[in-house]
Amino acid sequence: MTTTLSSAPVAPLLARLFAEAEANPPALAPAFAGISGEEQRRLLRSKTDYTALYARLGEFALPVFPAVGKLLYMLARATGARQIVEFGTSFGISTLHLAAALRDNGGGRLIATEFEPSKIARAKATLDEAGLSDLVDFREGDALETLAVDLPDTIDLVLLDGAKALYADILDRLEPRLRPGAILIADNVDYCPEYLERVGNVANGYMTMPFNDEVELSIRLG
């Protein structure tokens, strides 16, 4: 049995995109040249400096790892997700995994947000090449604004992989729409302790656990 994820055009496209991302790692970015590790961590935790930082990373894919991409697809399929929100689209690698799951689930809508215009242009081209663009609602700009309007009544799955310091603020906008059992996947979550504290308290309506050293997997309780 084949899936959209494991067959052409998506599978060879993903292989190419992962190879290109590996050949051009963000560690080479001028944004980090001459900046200490401590300063890098401060920038990633900042709620005010993130726009300049991510603009300087515009030529870098910043993708999820392949294992995380498969996790996204599997979780979306297992939950029968039809309404998905992605914070931080970048070049569209994670978007491909999620849109492939929607196709195999019989359809739906993926709201994909990205701050950097050049990245959203590349992501659109990627989804066009994959034949999945009809499933994606691309939103360019600050996600605190783009995710404040026109959300579905219920959200089945959320990927948080944009500016790390904003995870809790993004959750504020999405939380009223999360259905019981909705899945949240947060990458590089250690840069937002506010988010971790929130989903780590059952009294707040969540259960959570680390998937690996960087990714936190949480569920919205009923």
Phi and psi restraints in degrees (value plus and minus 20) as a CYANA .aco file:
   2 THR   PHI    -126.4   -86.4
   2 THR   PSI     141.3   181.3
   3 THR   PHI    -146.3  -106.3
   3 THR   PSI     147.2   187.2
   4 THR   PHI     -79.4   -39.4
   4 THR   PSI     -57.1   -17.1
   5 LEU   PHI     -88.6   -48.6
   5 LEU   PSI     -54.7   -14.7
   6 SER   PHI    -115.7   -75.7
   6 SER   PSI     -19.0    21.0
   7 SER   PHI    -143.1  -103.1
   7 SER   PSI     148.8   188.8
   8 ALA   PHI     -91.6   -51.6
   8 ALA   PSI     126.6   166.6
   9 PRO   PHI    -109.1   -69.1
   9 PRO   PSI     -24.3    15.7
  10 VAL   PHI     -91.0   -51.0
  10 VAL   PSI     -66.9   -26.9
  11 ALA   PHI     -79.7   -39.7
  11 ALA   PSI     -71.1   -31.1
  12 PRO   PHI     -87.0   -47.0
  12 PRO   PSI     -50.7   -10.7
  13 LEU   PHI     -84.9   -44.9
  13 LEU   PSI     -64.9   -24.9
  14 LEU   PHI     -83.1   -43.1
  14 LEU   PSI     -61.8   -21.8
  15 ALA   PHI     -78.7   -38.7
  15 ALA   PSI     -62.6   -22.6
  16 ARG   PHI     -85.7   -45.7
  16 ARG   PSI     -64.1   -24.1
  17 LEU   PHI     -86.6   -46.6
  17 LEU   PSI     -60.5   -20.5
  18 PHE   PHI     -84.3   -44.3
  18 PHE   PSI     -59.7   -19.7
  19 ALA   PHI     -84.8   -44.8
  19 ALA   PSI     -62.0   -22.0
  20 GLU   PHI     -84.2   -44.2
  20 GLU   PSI     -60.2   -20.2
  21 ALA   PHI     -86.3   -46.3
  21 ALA   PSI     -58.9   -18.9
  22 GLU   PHI     -86.1   -46.1
  22 GLU   PSI     -52.9   -12.9
  23 ALA   PHI     -97.7   -57.7
  23 ALA   PSI     -33.3     6.7
  24 ASN   PHI    -153.4  -113.4
  24 ASN   PSI      47.9    87.9
  25 PRO   PHI     -92.1   -52.1
  25 PRO   PSI     130.7   170.7
  26 PRO   PHI     -84.4   -44.4
  26 PRO   PSI     -36.8     3.2
  27 ALA   PHI     -80.9   -40.9
  27 ALA   PSI     -41.0    -1.0
  28 LEU   PHI    -104.6   -64.6
  28 LEU   PSI     -24.3    15.7
  29 ALA   PHI     -86.1   -46.1
  29 ALA   PSI     116.7   156.7
  30 PRO   PHI     -77.5   -37.5
  30 PRO   PSI     -44.4    -4.4
  31 ALA   PHI     -78.7   -38.7
  31 ALA   PSI     -46.7    -6.7
  32 PHE   PHI    -125.5   -85.5
  32 PHE   PSI     -22.7    17.3
  33 ALA   PHI     -84.0   -44.0
  33 ALA   PSI     105.1   145.1
  34 GLY   PHI      53.3    93.3
  34 GLY   PSI     -10.7    29.3
  35 ILE   PHI    -123.1   -83.1
  35 ILE   PSI     110.1   150.1
  36 SER   PHI     -87.8   -47.8
  36 SER   PSI     140.7   180.7
  37 GLY   PHI     -79.0   -39.0
  37 GLY   PSI     -58.2   -18.2
  38 GLU   PHI     -84.0   -44.0
  38 GLU   PSI     -61.2   -21.2
  39 GLU   PHI     -88.9   -48.9
  39 GLU   PSI     -57.5   -17.5
  40 GLN   PHI     -78.8   -38.8
  40 GLN   PSI     -64.9   -24.9
  41 ARG   PHI     -84.2   -44.2
  41 ARG   PSI     -56.4   -16.4
  42 ARG   PHI     -85.3   -45.3
  42 ARG   PSI     -62.6   -22.6
  43 LEU   PHI     -82.7   -42.7
  43 LEU   PSI     -61.9   -21.9
  44 LEU   PHI     -89.5   -49.5
  44 LEU   PSI     -43.8    -3.8
  45 ARG   PHI    -111.7   -71.7
  45 ARG   PSI     -25.3    14.7
  46 SER   PHI    -100.6   -60.6
  46 SER   PSI     119.4   159.4
  47 LYS   PHI    -113.5   -73.5
  47 LYS   PSI     -20.4    19.6
  48 THR   PHI    -138.8   -98.8
  48 THR   PSI     -47.5    -7.5
  49 ASP   PHI    -118.1   -78.1
  49 ASP   PSI     -21.0    19.0
  50 TYR   PHI     -86.9   -46.9
  50 TYR   PSI     -50.9   -10.9
  51 THR   PHI     -84.2   -44.2
  51 THR   PSI     -65.6   -25.6
  52 ALA   PHI     -85.9   -45.9
  52 ALA   PSI     -60.1   -20.1
  53 LEU   PHI     -82.1   -42.1
  53 LEU   PSI     -70.2   -30.2
  54 TYR   PHI     -91.5   -51.5
  54 TYR   PSI     -47.9    -7.9
  55 ALA   PHI     -84.0   -44.0
  55 ALA   PSI     -55.2   -15.2
  56 ARG   PHI     -97.1   -57.1
  56 ARG   PSI     -29.1    10.9
  57 LEU   PHI    -123.5   -83.5
  57 LEU   PSI      -0.3    39.7
  58 GLY   PHI     -82.9   -42.9
  58 GLY   PSI     -43.2    -3.2
  59 GLU   PHI    -114.2   -74.2
  59 GLU   PSI     -11.4    28.6
  60 PHE   PHI    -139.7   -99.7
  60 PHE   PSI     118.3   158.3
  61 ALA   PHI     -91.2   -51.2
  61 ALA   PSI     -54.3   -14.3
  62 LEU   PHI      29.3    69.3
  62 LEU   PSI      32.1    72.1
  63 PRO   PHI    -103.8   -63.8
  63 PRO   PSI     144.8   184.8
  64 VAL   PHI     -89.8   -49.8
  64 VAL   PSI     139.5   179.5
  65 PHE   PHI     -91.0   -51.0
  65 PHE   PSI     134.8   174.8
  66 PRO   PHI     -73.8   -33.8
  66 PRO   PSI     -59.0   -19.0
  67 ALA   PHI     -84.7   -44.7
  67 ALA   PSI     -55.9   -15.9
  68 VAL   PHI     -90.6   -50.6
  68 VAL   PSI     -57.4   -17.4
  69 GLY   PHI     -78.7   -38.7
  69 GLY   PSI     -64.9   -24.9
  70 LYS   PHI     -84.0   -44.0
  70 LYS   PSI     -58.2   -18.2
  71 LEU   PHI     -80.2   -40.2
  71 LEU   PSI     -64.3   -24.3
  72 LEU   PHI     -78.0   -38.0
  72 LEU   PSI     -67.7   -27.7
  73 TYR   PHI     -80.9   -40.9
  73 TYR   PSI     -66.9   -26.9
  74 MET   PHI     -85.7   -45.7
  74 MET   PSI     -60.3   -20.3
  75 LEU   PHI     -87.3   -47.3
  75 LEU   PSI     -60.8   -20.8
  76 ALA   PHI     -85.0   -45.0
  76 ALA   PSI     -59.3   -19.3
  77 ARG   PHI     -88.5   -48.5
  77 ARG   PSI     -65.1   -25.1
  78 ALA   PHI     -83.1   -43.1
  78 ALA   PSI     -53.2   -13.2
  79 THR   PHI    -113.1   -73.1
  79 THR   PSI     -21.4    18.6
  80 GLY   PHI      41.4    81.4
  80 GLY   PSI      14.3    54.3
  81 ALA   PHI     -77.9   -37.9
  81 ALA   PSI     117.6   157.6
  82 ARG   PHI    -143.1  -103.1
  82 ARG   PSI     -40.7    -0.7
  83 GLN   PHI    -148.1  -108.1
  83 GLN   PSI      93.2   133.2
  84 ILE   PHI    -147.6  -107.6
  84 ILE   PSI     123.7   163.7
  85 VAL   PHI    -142.4  -102.4
  85 VAL   PSI     112.2   152.2
  86 GLU   PHI    -140.7  -100.7
  86 GLU   PSI      98.5   138.5
  87 PHE   PHI    -119.5   -79.5
  87 PHE   PSI      86.2   126.2
  88 GLY   PHI      83.9   123.9
  88 GLY   PSI      59.1    99.1
  89 THR   PHI    -101.4   -61.4
  89 THR   PSI     -54.9   -14.9
  90 SER   PHI      32.4    72.4
  90 SER   PSI    -148.9  -108.9
  91 PHE   PHI    -104.8   -64.8
  91 PHE   PSI     -22.6    17.4
  92 GLY   PHI      78.2   118.2
  92 GLY   PSI      -5.2    34.8
  93 ILE   PHI     -88.6   -48.6
  93 ILE   PSI     -69.6   -29.6
  94 SER   PHI     -85.2   -45.2
  94 SER   PSI     -54.8   -14.8
  95 THR   PHI     -79.7   -39.7
  95 THR   PSI     -59.8   -19.8
  96 LEU   PHI     -79.5   -39.5
  96 LEU   PSI     -65.5   -25.5
  97 HIS   PHI     -82.0   -42.0
  97 HIS   PSI     -63.9   -23.9
  98 LEU   PHI     -91.2   -51.2
  98 LEU   PSI     -61.1   -21.1
  99 ALA   PHI     -87.3   -47.3
  99 ALA   PSI     -56.1   -16.1
 100 ALA   PHI     -81.4   -41.4
 100 ALA   PSI     -59.4   -19.4
 101 ALA   PHI     -85.3   -45.3
 101 ALA   PSI     -61.5   -21.5
 102 LEU   PHI     -81.1   -41.1
 102 LEU   PSI     -63.3   -23.3
 103 ARG   PHI     -77.9   -37.9
 103 ARG   PSI     -65.2   -25.2
 104 ASP   PHI     -95.6   -55.6
 104 ASP   PSI     -37.6     2.4
 105 ASN   PHI    -104.3   -64.3
 105 ASN   PSI     -25.0    15.0
 106 GLY   PHI      80.6   120.6
 106 GLY   PSI     -12.6    27.4
 107 GLY   PHI     100.4   140.4
 107 GLY   PSI     159.1   199.1
 108 GLY   PHI     125.1   165.1
 108 GLY   PSI    -182.5  -142.5
 109 ARG   PHI    -158.0  -118.0
 109 ARG   PSI     112.7   152.7
 110 LEU   PHI    -132.1   -92.1
 110 LEU   PSI      94.6   134.6
 111 ILE   PHI    -106.8   -66.8
 111 ILE   PSI      95.5   135.5
 112 ALA   PHI    -135.6   -95.6
 112 ALA   PSI      98.1   138.1
 113 THR   PHI    -129.3   -89.3
 113 THR   PSI     122.8   162.8
 114 GLU   PHI    -173.9  -133.9
 114 GLU   PSI     114.1   154.1
 115 PHE   PHI     -98.4   -58.4
 115 PHE   PSI     -57.4   -17.4
 116 GLU   PHI    -108.6   -68.6
 116 GLU   PSI      98.0   138.0
 117 PRO   PHI     -77.5   -37.5
 117 PRO   PSI     -60.7   -20.7
 118 SER   PHI     -85.1   -45.1
 118 SER   PSI     -52.1   -12.1
 119 LYS   PHI     -92.5   -52.5
 119 LYS   PSI     -61.6   -21.6
 120 ILE   PHI     -87.1   -47.1
 120 ILE   PSI     -50.8   -10.8
 121 ALA   PHI     -84.3   -44.3
 121 ALA   PSI     -62.4   -22.4
 122 ARG   PHI     -87.6   -47.6
 122 ARG   PSI     -58.9   -18.9
 123 ALA   PHI     -83.8   -43.8
 123 ALA   PSI     -61.1   -21.1
 124 LYS   PHI     -81.3   -41.3
 124 LYS   PSI     -63.7   -23.7
 125 ALA   PHI     -83.1   -43.1
 125 ALA   PSI     -58.2   -18.2
 126 THR   PHI     -83.3   -43.3
 126 THR   PSI     -66.0   -26.0
 127 LEU   PHI     -90.3   -50.3
 127 LEU   PSI     -51.8   -11.8
 128 ASP   PHI     -82.5   -42.5
 128 ASP   PSI     -65.2   -25.2
 129 GLU   PHI     -82.3   -42.3
 129 GLU   PSI     -53.3   -13.3
 130 ALA   PHI    -101.4   -61.4
 130 ALA   PSI     -30.7     9.3
 131 GLY   PHI      53.3    93.3
 131 GLY   PSI       8.3    48.3
 132 LEU   PHI    -141.5  -101.5
 132 LEU   PSI     -14.7    25.3
 133 SER   PHI     -86.1   -46.1
 133 SER   PSI     -41.2    -1.2
 134 ASP   PHI     -88.2   -48.2
 134 ASP   PSI     -34.7     5.3
 135 LEU   PHI    -115.4   -75.4
 135 LEU   PSI     -25.7    14.3
 136 VAL   PHI    -135.8   -95.8
 136 VAL   PSI     109.9   149.9
 137 ASP   PHI    -123.2   -83.2
 137 ASP   PSI      76.0   116.0
 138 PHE   PHI     -98.5   -58.5
 138 PHE   PSI     113.5   153.5
 139 ARG   PHI    -148.8  -108.8
 139 ARG   PSI      95.2   135.2
 140 GLU   PHI    -114.6   -74.6
 140 GLU   PSI     112.9   152.9
 141 GLY   PHI     109.5   149.5
 141 GLY   PSI    -191.5  -151.5
 142 ASP   PHI     -87.5   -47.5
 142 ASP   PSI     101.4   141.4
 143 ALA   PHI     -83.3   -43.3
 143 ALA   PSI     -44.0    -4.0
 144 LEU   PHI     -82.6   -42.6
 144 LEU   PSI     -43.1    -3.1
 145 GLU   PHI    -119.0   -79.0
 145 GLU   PSI     -64.7   -24.7
 146 THR   PHI     -88.7   -48.7
 146 THR   PSI     -44.5    -4.5
 147 LEU   PHI    -119.8   -79.8
 147 LEU   PSI      -5.8    34.2
 148 ALA   PHI    -115.1   -75.1
 148 ALA   PSI     -24.8    15.2
 149 VAL   PHI    -159.3  -119.3
 149 VAL   PSI     137.4   177.4
 150 ASP   PHI      31.0    71.0
 150 ASP   PSI      34.6    74.6
 151 LEU   PHI    -118.8   -78.8
 151 LEU   PSI     133.8   173.8
 152 PRO   PHI     -87.2   -47.2
 152 PRO   PSI     139.7   179.7
 153 ASP   PHI     -81.1   -41.1
 153 ASP   PSI     -56.8   -16.8
 154 THR   PHI    -152.6  -112.6
 154 THR   PSI     122.5   162.5
 155 ILE   PHI    -136.4   -96.4
 155 ILE   PSI     111.6   151.6
 156 ASP   PHI    -114.8   -74.8
 156 ASP   PSI     -51.0   -11.0
 157 LEU   PHI    -173.9  -133.9
 157 LEU   PSI     122.5   162.5
 158 VAL   PHI    -151.4  -111.4
 158 VAL   PSI     112.6   152.6
 159 LEU   PHI    -131.0   -91.0
 159 LEU   PSI     103.8   143.8
 160 LEU   PHI    -127.9   -87.9
 160 LEU   PSI      87.6   127.6
 161 ASP   PHI    -168.0  -128.0
 161 ASP   PSI      12.0    52.0
 162 GLY   PHI    -124.1   -84.1
 162 GLY   PSI    -162.5  -122.5
 163 ALA   PHI     -80.8   -40.8
 163 ALA   PSI      96.5   136.5
 164 LYS   PHI     -81.8   -41.8
 164 LYS   PSI     -57.0   -17.0
 165 ALA   PHI     -86.0   -46.0
 165 ALA   PSI     -34.8     5.2
 166 LEU   PHI    -116.2   -76.2
 166 LEU   PSI     -18.1    21.9
 167 TYR   PHI     -75.6   -35.6
 167 TYR   PSI     -65.2   -25.2
 168 ALA   PHI     -86.5   -46.5
 168 ALA   PSI     -56.5   -16.5
 169 ASP   PHI     -88.5   -48.5
 169 ASP   PSI     -58.7   -18.7
 170 ILE   PHI     -84.9   -44.9
 170 ILE   PSI     -61.6   -21.6
 171 LEU   PHI     -79.9   -39.9
 171 LEU   PSI     -56.8   -16.8
 172 ASP   PHI     -74.2   -34.2
 172 ASP   PSI     -60.8   -20.8
 173 ARG   PHI     -96.2   -56.2
 173 ARG   PSI     -50.7   -10.7
 174 LEU   PHI    -113.5   -73.5
 174 LEU   PSI     -46.2    -6.2
 175 GLU   PHI     -73.2   -33.2
 175 GLU   PSI     -62.8   -22.8
 176 PRO   PHI     -82.3   -42.3
 176 PRO   PSI     -37.5     2.5
 177 ARG   PHI    -121.4   -81.4
 177 ARG   PSI     -27.4    12.6
 178 LEU   PHI     -89.5   -49.5
 178 LEU   PSI     105.2   145.2
 179 ARG   PHI     -98.4   -58.4
 179 ARG   PSI     136.6   176.6
 180 PRO   PHI     -76.8   -36.8
 180 PRO   PSI     109.5   149.5
 181 GLY   PHI      70.4   110.4
 181 GLY   PSI     -20.8    19.2
 182 ALA   PHI     -80.2   -40.2
 182 ALA   PSI     123.9   163.9
 183 ILE   PHI    -122.5   -82.5
 183 ILE   PSI     117.3   157.3
 184 LEU   PHI    -142.1  -102.1
 184 LEU   PSI     109.1   149.1
 185 ILE   PHI    -139.0   -99.0
 185 ILE   PSI     100.6   140.6
 186 ALA   PHI    -140.4  -100.4
 186 ALA   PSI     100.9   140.9
 187 ASP   PHI    -113.4   -73.4
 187 ASP   PSI     125.9   165.9
 188 ASN   PHI      32.9    72.9
 188 ASN   PSI      23.0    63.0
 189 VAL   PHI     -90.2   -50.2
 189 VAL   PSI     -37.7     2.3
 190 ASP   PHI     -82.4   -42.4
 190 ASP   PSI     -38.9     1.1
 191 TYR   PHI     -99.9   -59.9
 191 TYR   PSI     -22.3    17.7
 192 CYS   PHI    -153.0  -113.0
 192 CYS   PSI      56.4    96.4
 193 PRO   PHI     -79.4   -39.4
 193 PRO   PSI     -47.1    -7.1
 194 GLU   PHI     -81.1   -41.1
 194 GLU   PSI     -62.1   -22.1
 195 TYR   PHI     -87.1   -47.1
 195 TYR   PSI     -65.7   -25.7
 196 LEU   PHI     -80.1   -40.1
 196 LEU   PSI     -61.7   -21.7
 197 GLU   PHI     -83.3   -43.3
 197 GLU   PSI     -58.0   -18.0
 198 ARG   PHI     -88.9   -48.9
 198 ARG   PSI     -70.9   -30.9
 199 VAL   PHI     -96.5   -56.5
 199 VAL   PSI     -34.4     5.6
 200 GLY   PHI    -102.8   -62.8
 200 GLY   PSI     -21.8    18.2
 201 ASN   PHI    -131.7   -91.7
 201 ASN   PSI      93.0   133.0
 202 VAL   PHI     -78.5   -38.5
 202 VAL   PSI     -49.9    -9.9
 203 ALA   PHI     -81.9   -41.9
 203 ALA   PSI     -41.8    -1.8
 204 ASN   PHI    -106.5   -66.5
 204 ASN   PSI     -20.9    19.1
 205 GLY   PHI      73.4   113.4
 205 GLY   PSI       5.0    45.0
 206 TYR   PHI    -156.5  -116.5
 206 TYR   PSI     133.7   173.7
 207 MET   PHI    -143.0  -103.0
 207 MET   PSI     125.7   165.7
 208 THR   PHI    -167.4  -127.4
 208 THR   PSI     138.2   178.2
 209 MET   PHI    -181.4  -141.4
 209 MET   PSI     132.6   172.6
 210 PRO   PHI     -95.2   -55.2
 210 PRO   PSI     117.0   157.0
 211 PHE   PHI    -102.6   -62.6
 211 PHE   PSI     -60.0   -20.0
 212 ASN   PHI    -171.9  -131.9
 212 ASN   PSI    -182.2  -142.2
 213 ASP   PHI     -86.5   -46.5
 213 ASP   PSI     -39.9     0.1
 214 GLU   PHI    -137.1   -97.1
 214 GLU   PSI     -44.9    -4.9
 215 VAL   PHI    -126.7   -86.7
 215 VAL   PSI     109.6   149.6
 216 GLU   PHI    -126.3   -86.3
 216 GLU   PSI     112.2   152.2
 217 LEU   PHI    -132.7   -92.7
 217 LEU   PSI     101.3   141.3
 218 SER   PHI    -149.9  -109.9
 218 SER   PSI     138.1   178.1
 219 ILE   PHI    -150.7  -110.7
 219 ILE   PSI     120.0   160.0
 220 ARG   PHI    -104.5   -64.5
 220 ARG   PSI     102.8   142.8
 221 LEU   PHI     -99.4   -59.4
 221 LEU   PSI     137.9   177.9
